[in-house]
Amino acid sequence: MLLGSDNTTPVPYQPGTSLQLQVLGSGCTPPLPRSVSAVINKTYSFTMSSVMDVSIHTLSGTSMHAVLKLYDRRFGTGLRRINGQYAPHTAADEEAFQSFMRQPESAVFLRSFEEEKRTALIPPAASDLHDGTPEGTAQYEAALWQECCEYFDCETEAYERLRALQGTSVPRMYAHVCLAPPSADTAPPDPIQSPQTTHYLEVRGILLEPVPGSAMWDWAISPLSSFDPVMWQAVVQFAVDAAHEINRRGIIMRDCGPRNVVVDERSQKPFIIDLAQCYFKEKLIAACETIRDEDASDQEDQVDGEDGDDEEWDLEAEYWERVRSSDNPGAIGSVMVTILLKEKGLTLDITYPGREHEILMLSTATRPT
C-alpha cells in the first residue's frame, strides 16, 4: 500500500536517460576523469538505494560498463517506509525539506538525531519523526538524507578495506561519484536554492564492476535455473569463506544472506554485494573502550575500602564475540543448505572457517561485571 501517493515524484532513473556524474575518487587504472556521463541501460532495484546498469562515457571518447548505485533519499521502497507502508516522495515533501535545510536549526537537529541514534538503547528511525505536520515531514526527509549519507560512507569505507578482495570475493569499486540532479527533478517548480541547500541536494553513489548473474537465492529456488548442481557445494563454500574473510578484515555485515550474494553466470563464482550496512572493528572497539573507561570512572567513585574489578577487558575477544553472534558465514551457508535440500534435494557439507578461533578468543575473554 502507498502512503501520500498523490503528486508522487517520478523516478528520473529510466533506461535511456543520461546522467552527469562528478567523480569524487577513482579506483580504476587508468583513473576516471573528474566528469563522466552515464547512460542507463536498465534498472535493477529501488529498495534502499537506486541501482542501475550503465554505460560510462568520458570526454576523451572512452567507455566502460558498470553498475551505478545512487543513495537517493527520494526513492526506495525499503528506505521510505512509515508504519510498514511505502511512502513515496512528493513535491510537498521536497518543499518542506529544502525550507528546513535553509534554517540554522536543521544542523542542530541532524547532530542531535545522530547522537540519539548512537547512544539510545533503541535507536530512533526516520519514520518516528513523521507525524503528518510540515515540521515532522521536513525532519523525516532530513533524517533520510542523513541515512543515505551514512550508507554511502559505510559502503565506500568497506570497499576500501576490502581492496585485496575486490574482483575475487566482492566486485571491484570503480569510483565514488556525485550526481547533482536538475532542479526540476528534485524540487517543486522554481525552488529557492542557495549555498546552504546545495550540499543537501547532492546525490552520492558508487560505480561497481558488473557481475552478470543472479542472486544465489534466486538460483536456488528457480525451477528454470540452469545452474550445475555439482557446483553448489563449491559455490556455497566459497561464499561462506568470503564472508569469513570479510570478518577477518574487521567488517561485520549487518545485512547478510543469500540475497546479498550474486553468482556470476559465466564462472559460477559468487560475489558478496551490498556493504552499506556494516560494523567496523575499530569503531566497535572504540565504543567498548568508552564503556570500559566509564566503568573505571564509576569504580573510582566507590566507597573507600570497597574493592573494584581490575580485570582487563579483552577488546579483541569482544570483536570476535560480535562476529560469532552476527554469524555472517552461517547467514549464507546455513540458509543455502536448507533451501537446496528443500528445492533441489541436494545435501551440502559446509565447513565454517574461523569458528575454532572465535571459540578460543571467547574462552580467554574477561569482562567487567
C-alpha positions, -999 to 999 in steps of 0.1 A, spaced: 0 0 0 12 35 -7 11 65 16 7 100 2 8 88 -34 -8 120 -49 17 141 -68 44 114 -64 78 125 -77 86 105 -108 117 84 -107 142 101 -132 164 70 -134 149 53 -165 165 34 -194 180 57 -220 185 86 -195 219 102 -194 233 113 -160 262 136 -155 285 123 -127 312 141 -108 340 116 -99 350 121 -63 375 93 -62 386 67 -88 398 31 -83 403 24 -120 435 21 -138 438 45 -155 416 66 -132 384 81 -145 383 118 -153 366 142 -129 334 143 -150 317 114 -169 283 107 -183 263 76 -176 236 62 -198 212 40 -181 208 6 -198 184 -9 -173 174 -6 -137 178 -33 -111 161 -22 -79 149 8 -59 149 -6 -23 174 11 0 192 27 -30 187 31 -67 207 5 -86 212 6 -124 232 -9 -152 250 19 -170 275 27 -198 301 53 -188 313 77 -214 342 102 -209 351 134 -228 381 116 -243 359 91 -260 365 61 -238 336 40 -224 330 12 -199 302 -9 -185 294 -5 -147 267 -8 -120 257 26 -106 243 27 -71 229 60 -60 219 68 -24 189 90 -32 165 96 -2 137 104 -26 134 68 -39 135 34 -23 106 11 -13 127 -2 16 141 32 26 109 52 27 86 33 49 62 46 75 42 22 97 53 -6 74 40 11 43 59 26 14 57 65 14 66 79 -20 84 112 -22 62 142 -33 68 178 -43 54 189 -9 79 167 9 108 184 -11 95 219 -4 94 211 33 128 196 32 145 224 14 128 251 35 140 233 67 176 228 55 179 265 48 173 271 86 202 271 111 183 247 134 185 220 107 222 214 115 214 212 152 186 187 146 209 165 125 236 165 152 211 157 179 194 129 159 228 113 151 238 114 187 205 98 197 210 70 172 244 64 186 235 64 223 199 53 226 191 17 238 166 15 209 179 39 182 152 61 166 142 56 130 135 84 105 99 72 103 95 81 140 97 117 131 69 117 105 38 129 124 19 145 95 29 180 103 52 201 80 79 201 107 77 163 110 78 159 72 109 181 70 127 163 98 118 129 82 133 139 49 164 153 67 168 121 86 166 101 54 192 123 38 215 116 68 208 79 65 217 79 28 250 97 36 258 70 62 251 43 37 275 60 12 302 64 38 298 29 51 299 12 17 329 32 4 348 25 36 340 -12 33 352 -15 -2 384 4 6 391 -20 35 384 -49 12 406 -37 -16 425 -71 -16 393 -90 -21 379 -68 -50 375 -88 -81 376 -121 -63 350 -121 -34 334 -87 -39 330 -66 -71 357 -40 -80 350 -5 -69 354 17 -99 347 51 -84 329 73 -59 306 97 -77 282 125 -71 251 134 -91 238 170 -89 202 164 -101 184 191 -122 162 212 -101 131 201 -119 138 165 -107 145 174 -71 121 201 -61 87 218 -68 87 245 -95 111 274 -90 127 261 -58 147 287 -39 182 271 -40 211 286 -21 246 276 -10 230 264 23 209 238 5 231 228 -25 250 202 -4 217 186 7 206 183 -29 236 163 -39 231 126 -45 262 104 -39 269 70 -53 294 44 -64 303 27 -96 309 -10 -93 321 -38 -115 291 -56 -131 286 -92 -122 264 -109 -148 241 -133 -130 215 -135 -103 214 -137 -65 223 -170 -50 188 -173 -35 172 -169 -69 194 -195 -85 184 -219 -57 146 -215 -59 140 -211 -96 127 -243 -113 142 -229 -146 177 -225 -132 204 -239 -154 229 -239 -126 251 -270 -124 240 -290 -93 275 -304 -89 289 -269 -84 267 -260 -54 290 -274 -28 319 -253 -41 299 -222 -47 283 -221 -12 316 -229 4 333 -201 -15 307 -176 -3 309 -188 33 347 -185 32 344 -150 16 321 -139 45 347 -151 70 375 -132 51 354 -100 53 351 -106 91 389 -111 94 394 -77 78 374 -60 106 340 -58 90 307 -74 102 278 -72 77 245 -62 93 226 -72 61 240 -106 51 223 -136 34 219 -155 1 202 -124 -15 234 -105 -9 255 -129 -30 255 -127 -68 267 -157 -87 285 -150 -120 266 -169 -146 298 -174 -167 321 -187 -140 296 -198 -114 316 -178 -89 299 -159 -60 304 -123 -51 292 -107 -19 274 -73 -25 255 -47 -5 280 -34 20 262 -3 30 252 -16 65 283 -28 83 300 -26 117 337 -18 117 361 -34 142 379 -2 152 346 16 158 332 -13 179 364 -14 199 363 24 204 328 21 217 339 -7 241 368 14 253 343 42 261 322 18 282 353 5 299 365 40 308 331 49 321 331 17 342 366 25 355 354 60 365 325 45 383 348 22 402 370 51 413 338 66 429 332 36 450 331 38 488 366 36 504 376 1 512 354 -15 485 374 -35 460 369 -27 424 370 -50 395 405 -47 379 401 -74 353 411 -63 318 385 -63 291 398 -82 261 387 -60 232 399 -84 205 377 -111 220 348 -87 222 350 -82 185 351 -119 178 320 -123 201 302 -98 178 314 -118 148 301 -150 163 267 -135 173 262 -119 138 274 -152 121 278 -138 86 291 -172 72 262 -190 87 237 -165 74 247 -176 40 257 -212 44 230 -225 68 202 -209 47 216 -223 15 220 -258 30 183 -257 40 169 -242 8 189 -265 -15 178 -296 4 142 -284 1 142 -271 -35 168 -294 -52 172 -324 -30 209 -316 -26 228 -323 6 257 -300 13 286 -304 38 297 -268 46 327 -260 67 326 -228 87 361 -214 89 372 -194 120 347 -209 144 376 -226 164 393 -192 165 362 -175 177 357 -201 205 393 -197 216 391 -159 217 359 -161 237 373 -186 261 401 -163 270 379 -131 272 372 -114 305 347 -86 310 339 -62 338 309 -71 359 
